[in-house]
Amino acid sequence: MNPQRTDSPWLHIPKPNPSARLRLVCFPYAGGSATIYREWPAALSPEIEVVAIQLPGRGNRFMDKPNGDLDAIIEPMLGVLIPYLEDKPFVLFGHSMGAMLAYESAKRLESGLPGSLKHVFVSAFRSVQLPRTDEGRYLLSDTGLKEELRRLNGTPEALLQNDELMELYLPTIRADMQLCDTYTYEASPPLACGLTAFGGVADSGIPQEDLQAWESQTAEDFELHMLPGGHFFIHSDSPQLLQLLSGKLERILHSHTIA
């Protein structure tokens, strides 16, 4: 592996694994950083390398201006990601906003690296062809945006009550919500790879039928798994999620499509 390919701020690799047979590329939820995936390598096969995407405005990219425009995110990100992925098969995972980014990346990666994308995992995001239901959240006042974060129950109350930290954090949240709320689906052929969707039984904002609708976005196998938690079951039900993910990745690793 060429070490020059891993020095981009877009890529965070918690446990570099040059001998991996498969890469798992993970996209964060709104306001999240690449570090939400730092513990995943320990829970997955040693034949898998986890590559987490670090978006501007968080983590080691805190000083980079966050961006709410999809093309302005996708194009430079894929400019770095495609060269890194060209030597091994890979799969994509995204939670909430990250699911949308994973899907939009998948469409482009199937063209840019034909045959290399083996599966897409989407989590806590209604299928892309359905109408958006949260338009305009990025236009809320700071107070209104804090209340929206409180409703989603993914931001610690101590952070919500810390005005100085929230002043730093809100521009990133606002840009991420703009990315989600202004997203426009462009009709596309189904993905050539399989797709697995995850949802939370207690996530009142995303009902099971909106997750089942992802089935139309793949020409291959589709699975839906519902976990007990709310919107952030990626944390509250992490062991169960990782067990399901690990099982599917093992099947992909041992399929005839992975040399």
C-alpha positions, 0 to 999 in steps of 0.5 A: 500500500502506498502510504501517500494514499492515507494522508488525506484529512478525508480518511480516518483509518482507526486500525490500518490493515494493509493485508485486509481482503475487504474495506468497510467505508463508514460515513457519519451522521449529522454532527458526527465525526469519524471517531464514532467508528474507532471501536469497530475494527475490534468487533469485525474480522481481521480481514476487514479494514475500516475506513471512516470518512471525516467531513469538514468542521469536526475532529481533526478538520474542525477548522475547515468550514462545514459545507451543506452542499452535496456536490461540494462534499461528494466530489472532493471526497471521492477524489481521495477515496477512489484512488484508495479503494482501487486495489481491493473490493469494498462495502459502504455503511452510513448512519442517518445523514451518512446513509444518504452520503453512502448511497450517493457515493455508491452510485458514483463508485459503481461507475468509477470502480465497476465491480468493486462495490460489494454491498451498501449498508444504510442505517436510520434514513428513509429511502432516498426516493421518498419525500423529505419530511424535515425540510427547513431545519437548518433555517431554525434559530440557534434555540430551535436547532438546539431543541431539534437536537434534544428531540433527536436525543443524540446530543448530550444534555451537558453539551446542549447547555454549554453555550460556548461549545454550542456556538462552535458546534452549531455551524457544523450541525446546521450545514449537515442538516442543510445537506439532509433537508435540501437533498433531492433524489435523482432517479437512478437505476438500482444499485448492482450490489446488495443492500441492507437497511437498519432501523430503530423500533423506537425511532418514531421519525423513520417508520419501518415501511420507509426503511423497507422502501430501500428495497427498490434501490438494489437489483440484488439481495435486500435485507431489513433489520430492526433494532430496539433503540431510537434514532441513535441505535448505532450507540445504544444497540451497538453490540447487536448492530455490529453482530448483524454487520459482522455476519453479513460481512463474513458472508461477503468475504466468503462469497465467490465474489471476493478473491 
